[in-house]
Each structure stands twice: as C-alpha cells, then as structure tokens.
Amino acid sequence: MSGYIREIFNSVQGEGIRVGQRMTFVRFLGCNLSCNYCDVPECQKKQGKFFYNGKSYDNPLEMDFLLDKIVEQIVSITGGEPLLQPLFLLDLCKQLKKTGKTIYLETNGTLPGAFEMVIDQVDIVALDFKIPTATGRPGMWKKHEEMLKLAANKEVFVKMVINENFIPRELELTVSIIEKINRKIPLVIQPVFGSKIPNLLDIQKKALERLKDVRIIPQVHKYLKLA
C-alpha cells in the first residue's frame, strides 16, 4: 500500500501534554481545512515531494520505504490531516504496532468516520477543536464531539488554538463538550505563535471552574527553533 507523505524527521514534541518528548514525526500530505494559522500550508494539498535527510522523493510512497525511517519509540502522525488517508494510516499504524511503537495521532477533529477505522491502533490522540476566530472557518462542534467520544478511552487531550480575536462563547462550547464526555480530559490552550492575548489566565481560570485539567502550553519548538 502507498501513501502521500511530506516528510519524516526526529525531534521533540513541541505541543500539548507530551511536550518535550522525543518522537519521530510522520507528516502526511493533504488537508480538508485551510486554517489561518496553519504552520505547514504546503501540506494542504495531497501533492508534492517527500523529504528525508536532505533528499526528495516522488509521492506516493510504498510502506516498506517508510518503515525503516521511523526510529523513535513514539511516532507522531501529523499533517496535513492524516485521517484523509485512512486505509494507508491504518496499515502504517498496524505495521508500527508490530514493532512496539507508541502511536500519537494529531488530528483536526473533523473526520469521525475515518477516525473510527483507526482508533484501535492509536495510543495517544491530540484532538484539535477548530474555533472560528482562529481558523477563519465556521465551527465544527458536532464533529469534534463525535471524535472526542470515540477517543474517550484513549490517552486524549483537546487542543484549542486561540488568538487575539478569541470570544467567550468558543470557550463555553469547548468546555461543554469536554465536560459532557469526561471532565478529566485535559484541555490545552495554545496561543497562536507571536500573538498577544492579555487575558490568558482568565480564560484558563474560567475553564477550570468546570474541567479538572486546563493548561496553557505554547508551541515550545518554535521558541527553541526546532523542527
């Protein structure tokens, strides 16, 4: 089976509750969204070269070509949106699980059908809630709720990226969904890199009135100038 991959590299996780842990990152091509703050707009289309160790290769890529390049214990599968290639993602996860790897899936939280196909092979889920003031797109709250229900028995956290335009209603909707499913699920508030949000602590305090674990975690890898 073959898939469309942008790059594979080793670094430390710069976001969320596993920040600082070393991982191999497998970045998928293709995304069903185009968020204003996207770090990798070149991954929005399912086309382009694969890059590894300073060399480029044509897509799509065969599974065997990729597997020996994945060396760390924890494998972060990111994008783009990996769930747009569900069959390839499922096969990749199965192959990695055979070697004892830990699968960390980063997803935009909008494809519950594809997610249901792969969830049994995933260990950790970084589930984005895409709020309108940050993405420039309409909210997708029902899909986020479906996704979180599917992931509730995994190690999962919700990531909410915010900027200066953030409004209280978005926090209310995010917190309500998490609280309905399990108020112990961590919520990570991630400021857009370079933004200035004066009331961050107030936002966190408000969320903690209803949730057990709310953290403010920026994109640490950008401050460290890491990949």
Secondary structure as UniProt FT lines:
FT   STRAND          2..3
FT   STRAND          5..12
FT   HELIX           16..18
FT   TURN            19..20
FT   STRAND          22..28
FT   TURN            36..37
FT   HELIX           41..43
FT   STRAND          50..52
FT   TURN            53..54
FT   STRAND          55..57
FT   STRAND          61..62
FT   HELIX           63..67
FT   TURN            68..69
FT   STRAND          74..78
FT   HELIX           82..84
FT   HELIX           86..98
FT   TURN            99..100
FT   STRAND          102..107
FT   HELIX           112..118
FT   HELIX           119..121
FT   STRAND          124..128
FT   HELIX           132..135
FT   HELIX           141..151
FT   TURN            152..153
FT   STRAND          155..162
FT   TURN            164..165
FT   HELIX           168..181
FT   TURN            183..184
FT   STRAND          187..191
FT   TURN            193..194
FT   TURN            198..199
FT   HELIX           200..208
FT   TURN            209..210
FT   STRAND          214..216
FT   HELIX           220..223
FT   TURN            224..225
//
